[in-house]
């Protein structure tokens, strides 16, 4: 194991850790805010479920990250180190500012920026990038639409029932929260597995292969981040957007699960935090648009819009620095 590969593993773990801090907290935001589960119970359930995630739903997302974004000749040690450094830097800043950001966009932006700086535009695999960017930008819209429709339908058919139905919504949220955490862990865990595969290819000049231990490595990194820092994101998504009730939590969790599972099976590396936050907004707006504090959502949206170009620029700058240090 070379020093360069060790550095890549450290940066990958940091990336997964920050992914847990920023993104995985959104998994348990509604189940806590609607009082379906106590915080510690929800956190433990999320960690266990996320650890299962990287072992299920195949490796389609890992394959997309590894071979569908940049050409094989651009998979070099300086490119991977610069990509990870740029992503970790941007996510770390967002974490410090307590803003939920897209770790997926951060890494993809940094990877494309580093590859472009080192090998030019021909290093970018256009079909794979277009497919990935479409999934990234369409998935939040699907989250909003699904959350809105689900809550509307439930409210329409639930007008004749008593308030005791909230107990059923809370019980459903517990099950759905576990499924969301598993699908979140699968999609985001596969990204880490793909990054490890890229690091292996770059440092050993071998063919594409996902190490057998990378799933456990990904699960550990995300679980650590979720355990340490998720409460800050829970506050933003679960309380500041609007007052989440059991019906909203049920609708948001159902919508998130549908989008995340579908993307994992299709091999689309989407942002779990984007999908979940959008589903929460969609579920709340189904009651009335004024219920949602749209100013807070706009702050989150601005961070998402900035992530790709800023991380690409940082990745390109770090490549110029890294290439002078690491061969």
N, C-alpha and C positions, 0 to 999 in steps of 0.2 A: 504494500500500500504506500504510494508515493505521498510526499508532503502536499502536492497540489490536490490530490484526491481527498486527503484529510481535510484540507481547507474547504473544498467543495462540500463535503459532508457537514462540516460545521455550519457553513452558510445555508445549506439546505435545511438543517435542523432549525436554524434561526428563522428561516422563511416559514417553515411549518409551525413553529412556535407562535410567530406573529400572526399567522393565519388563524390559529386558535384564539388568540387574544382578540383580534378584530372581527373575524367572521363567525367562528363557532358560537360566540356568545349570542348571536342572533337566533341560533337554533332554540334556545331556551327562553328567549325574551317574552313571548306571548304566554307560554305555559306558567311562567312565574307571575307576570303582570295580571293575568286573569285569575290568579290564585288556584290554579288547577293543581299545582305542586309547590311545596316549599323550596326555597332556593337551593339548599344543600342537596335535597333529593333530586331535583331537576338536574343539577350539575353532575351528580354521580351517574344518573341515567344517561345523560348526554355523552359523558366520557366513555362509558362502557359501549354505548351504541356506536360512537364514532370510531372506536378501536376495532369494531367489527367491520366497519365500512370498507377499508382498503382491501379486505379479503373477498368482497362480493362484487357482483355486477361486472366482472371481467376486467380487461386492461385496455379497453378501447381509448379511454381518455389519455392514459399513459402513452399509448402509441401516437396519438395526435401531438402531444407535447414533444415527443422524442424525434419524430421523423417527418411531420407534416408542416412544420413552420419554417425551418431553415434547411439549406442543403447540407449534405453530409460533410462536404469539404470545409464548411464553416463551423462544424462542431469541434472546436479547439478549446484547450484549457483556458486561454485568456478570455474567449467569448463567454464561456460558462461562468467563470468567476465574475466577470463584469456584469453579466445578466443577473446573477444572484445578488451581487453587491448593490446594484441599482435598485432591485426590488426590495431588498431588506432595508435600504436607506429610506426609500419613500414610505414604506409601510411603517417603519419605526417613527418617522415624523408624524404620520397620521395617528399613530397610537398615542404619541405624546400629546397631540392636540385633541385626543378623544373623538376622532372622526372615524366612523366606519368607512373603510375603503375596500376596493377590490384588489385582493392579493393576486388574483388571476391576471387582471389587467396589468398590474405592476410587473409581474414576471414576463409576460408576453411582450410588453412594451420594451423592457430592458433587454430581453433576448434579441428582439428585432433590431433595436438600436445598436447593440454590440456587434451583431452579425453584419449589419449594413456598414458600420464604421470600419470593420476589418476586411470585408470581402465585397462590398458594393451591393447594389440593388439586386444583382443576379443571385445573391445568396438567399434571398427571400423567396420562399415557395408560395407563390401567389394564390393558387387554389386553396391550400390549407389555411392560409392567413385569412382569406375572405370568408371561408366557412366558419372559422373560429370567431372572427369579429361579428359576423351576422348572429351567431349564437349568443355572444356576449351582450349584444345590444337588443336582441329580440326577447331574450329570456326574461328581463325585468318587465317588459310589456305583457308577456304571457302571465307573469306572476300577478300583475295588477288585474288583468282581465279575469283570470281564474279566481282570485280572491273575491273580486266584486260579484261575479256570477254565482259563486257558491253561497255567499252570505245572502244574496238576493233570493236565491231559490229556497234556502233554509228558512228565511224569514217568511216567505210567501206560504210555505206549507206548514210553518210552525206557529201560525197566528192563533190556532185553536187550542194549543197546549198550554199548560200551566207553567209558572216560573220554575218548577222543579226540573224542567228540561235542561236547565243550566248544569245540573249534576251530570247528565248524559254528555253534554258538551265537554265538561271537564274530563270525564273519563275517556272520551274520544281523543281529547288533546294529548293525554298521556301516551296513548298508543301511537298517535300520529307524530308526536314529538320524537319518539324512539325511531320511527321510520325515517323522519326527516334527518335525524342525526346520523343514521346509517347511510342514507343516500348522500348527505353532505360529506361524511367521511370517505365514501367511495369516490366521489368526484374530485374532491380536493386531495384526498390521499393518493389517488392515481397521478395527480400532478407531481407530487413529491417523488413518486416512484419513477415517473418519466424523467424528472430532473436527475435522479440518481443514475438512471440509464445513460443520460447525456454525459454526466461526469465520467462514467465508466468508459464510454466511447472516446471521449476527449483525451483521457489520460492513458488509456491502454491501446488506442487505435484499433479497437475491436469492433465487430459488427454489433448491431442493435440487439440488446438482451436486457431484460429487467431482472436484477438480482433477486434471488428468492427471499432474502431478508429485508428487502426494501419496504414491503407492506407493513411489517412490524415497526420498522424505523419511522415510517410516516405516521402510523397510529400513535406512537410514543410522542413524537414532536407536537402533533396537534392536541393530544390530550393534555400535555404539559401547559400549552398556551391557554387552553380552555379553562383549566383549573386555576390558573394564576390571574387572568385578566378579563374574563368574560363579563363580570358584573358591570363594568363601565359601559359596555355596548348594550347590555340589557336595559340600562336606564334610558339610553337614547331611543332605542327601537320600541321598548315596551311601555314607556311612560310619556316621553316628550312628543311623540307623533300624535297620540291621542290616548284617551282612557280606554284601554283594551278590556273588553268584556268576554265571557266565555264563547259567545257566538263568533266574535271576531277572531279569537284565537283558533277556534275550530276551523273556520274558513281559511285563514292564513296558512295554518299547518297543512291542511289538505291540498291547497294550491301549491305550496312549496314542495311538498312531497311529489306531486305529479310532475312538476317541471324538472326537479333534480333527478329523479329516477329515469325519466325519459332521456335527459341529456347524458347521463352516465352510460346508458345502453347504446346511445347513438355515437358516443365518443366525442361529445362536445364539451370542452373544458370551460364551463361557465362559472360565474361568480355566485357562490352560494349565498353570500351576504346580500348581494343585489337582489336575487330572487326572493329571499325571505323578507327583506325590507319592503320590496314592491308589493308582495302579497299582503303584508300587514296594511299598507296604504290602501290597496284595493278592497280589502275586507272592511276597513273603516269607512271608506267613501260610499260603500253600498248602503249604509244607513243614511248618511247625508254628507255631501262634499265638504261642508263647513266644519264637520266634526274633526277632520284631519288638520293638524297644524302644518300647512304646506310650506311655511318658511323653513322649518327644520328639515323637511324632505328636500327642499331646494339646496340647503347646505350640503347634504349628503350627495345630491346629484352633481353639484359643482365639483366635489372631490373626485367623483367617478370620471367626469369629463376631463379633468386635469391629469388623471393617472397615466393614461397611455402616452401622451406626448412628453410629459415630464420624465417619466421612467425611461422612455426611449432615449431622451437626451442624456440622462444620467448614465444609462448603460453605454452609450457611445463614448462619453467622456472617460468613464472608468476603463473601457477597453483600451483607449490610448495610453492610459496609465499602466494598466495591467500588462499589456504586451511588452512593455519595457522591463518588466520585472520577471514575468513568467514566460517561458518559451513553450 
